[in-house]
Amino acid sequence: MTADADAGFAAALAHHEAGRLDNAEAGYRAVLARRPDHPHANNNLAILLRGKGLWDKAAAHYRSAIAARPEDAAVRNNLACALEEQGRGAEAVAAVRVALSLQPGHADGWFNAGNMLIASGDIAAAKTAYWRAIRLDPAMAGAHSNLGDAQRRCGELSLAVLSYRTAIRLQPDLPQPVVNLGEALKDQGRVTEAIVTLQEGLERHPGLPLLHSNLLLALHYSPLVPPEVIARAHAHWNERHARALGRPASFANDRDPDRRLRVGYVSPDFCDHACAGFIEPLLRHHDRGAVEVVCYPASPRRDGTTARMRALADAWHPLIGLDEDAAARRIGQDRIDILVDLAGHTAGGRPLLFARKPAPVQVTWLGYPDGTGMPAVDYRLTDAVADPPGETDGWHAERLVRLPDGFLAFEVGAEIGPPAPPPMHRNGFVTFGSFNTVAKVTPAVLRVWSEILTALPSARLMLKSGAFADGPTRDDYLRRFARHGVAADRLDLLAQVPSAGEHLRLYDRMDIALDPFPYNGTTTTCEALRMGVPVVTLAGRHHVARVGASLLTRCGLAELVAGSETGYVETTLALARDPARLAGLRLGMRERLERSPLGDPRGFARSVEAAYRTMWRRWVEGGA
């Protein structure tokens, strides 16, 4: 029987190596019918089952292989990978540790251990594992690339850049380090370098949508790229990656124009994320008589915010582990009437899911400061300040729906204490600040902020960004300001802080917030206002550069919206030189917000629902 089983295994293996996977699977099963403990047949069948996403069955066959050959580190390593793919991270880490104890000189094992540890959030241990893999195999480009990911996660941006460049040098055809090098450079504020890196990467990997999406996002940070060019870049993305996926769809949805609508929200950010402060209030205040809310998480991240949002949804169907076709089928089976994209071309977004048109009406909103570039998405929610009528419509594949009282609302909340008095009263000088990512602090922004500081020699500037945890990045920004005559002792460059409460209380040290341009803040602006800090913004031509104007206008602070760099400086200096006005704004800001459309999520939800109803009736009537 052993000889017959071995011969059957050899035949099945030949099919496997030739790519005849159905024949291989049948052959392995025939071997196991005669000899259930055959270790190689169990292992190879498990590999095929993993490829089909049948992780439970794969794990069972790996365990059978291990029972027969407990000393086989490679099979234990395979089991660890299957467990991780199931989301059983702790078991995966335990299994890979056993494999490494059996074969500590196995570079692939250390690489897999790093991947599992980083997925479990143990970044320090992941870095150690990747370094072990690199010492064993210095040419392992994937280990260098993933080490860069771990370094980037813990704020070591300069080291991450070096790791990504090493990976690219070792294996130029590996796309992931190119994608992440562009992101790391952007995180450091080296936006032009990031754009060039992503453009060169796209030439080598023209069929990689993620790389192309990252390039689209990066373009918004640069004042050198006009909106017309950004619009053409989005259209190019659609032509290259999405247009061919569109197909005539037949929807079985009930066409009653007035019935309760099934609205699906797709997002990787149902968690502690900047977008959550706008998503959660909408979910909470939806009229459940008008809409049924179905959430489709596109990320495995889970925290307390996730739990609250899940409780607010009528249904919760994660898309993790589903490819775009499977996710589209899931949404189609759910008979979603209106499918809403909350991420666009940002990290974790699923634009190619929307390219497949799984719902009759598709909308994009919130997470990305532009349209998707895809005609398959019917509408984009915005407002007349962020997207002035007649000026911005032509830059979108979607039809712009301008909500009457603004395209955002958030809950002011009472869980954080009231704002502190203006710090200038106790300090004797004005403190400006911005808690936006340094990617938004372009050379033009830095020059204008330096001009403000020069005009007020006693003033200070406080910046907070995760990038400042990286010493070389911090030193680079000190040098940039020094070239404009601003000494380091006038700057407070802060990294991230542990808690949201601690972050918000830092606004107690700030008198005036400075909005960057062309990429304005959104969450940062709302947080500053919530803590009593007025924000000065510069309104540009397109949405990304007009969000600040929209937010300030909705809460009655349009006088803090400048139309030019000169106006930005003058508006800021006038406010800084008026302590009484600053004190009055700070004292009355919470009440101002609560009375404004920006602080009225219930009213915002009614506005969104009215827009959904109009979209639905238009589809029912056969309109585009």
Buried (B, 14 or more C-beta within 10 A) or exposed (E): EEEEBBEBBEBBBEBBEEEBBEBBBEBBBBBBEEBEEBBBBBBBBBBBBBEEBBBEBBBBBBBBBBEBBEEBBBBBBBBBBBBBBBBBBEBBBEBBBBBBEBBEEBBBBBBBBBBBBBBBEBBEBBBBBBBBBBEBBEEBBBBBBBBBBBBBBBBBBBBBBBBBBBBBEBBEEBBBBBBBBBBBBBBBBBBBBBBBBBBEBBEBBEEBBBBBBBBBBBBBBBBBBEBEEBBEBBBBBBEBBBBEBBEEEEBEBEBEEEEBBBBBBBBBBBBBBBBBBBBBBBBBBBEEEBBBBBBBBBBBBBEEBBEBBBEBBBEBBBBEEBEBEEBBEBBBEBBBBBBBBBBBBBBBBBBBBBBBBBBBBBBBBBBBBBBBBBBBBBBBBBBBBBBBEEEBEEBBBBBBBBBEBBBBBBBBEEEBEEBBBBBBEEBEBBBBBBBBBBBBBBBBBBBBBBBBBEBBEEBBBBBBBBBBBBEEBBEBBBEBBEEBEBEBEBBBBBEBEEEEEEBBBBBBBBBBBBBBBBBBBBBBBBBBBBBBBBBBBBBBBBBBBBBBBBBBBBBEBEEBBBEEBEBBBBBBBEBBEEBEEBBEBBBEBBEBBEEBBBBBBBBBBBBBBEBBBEBBEBBBEEEE
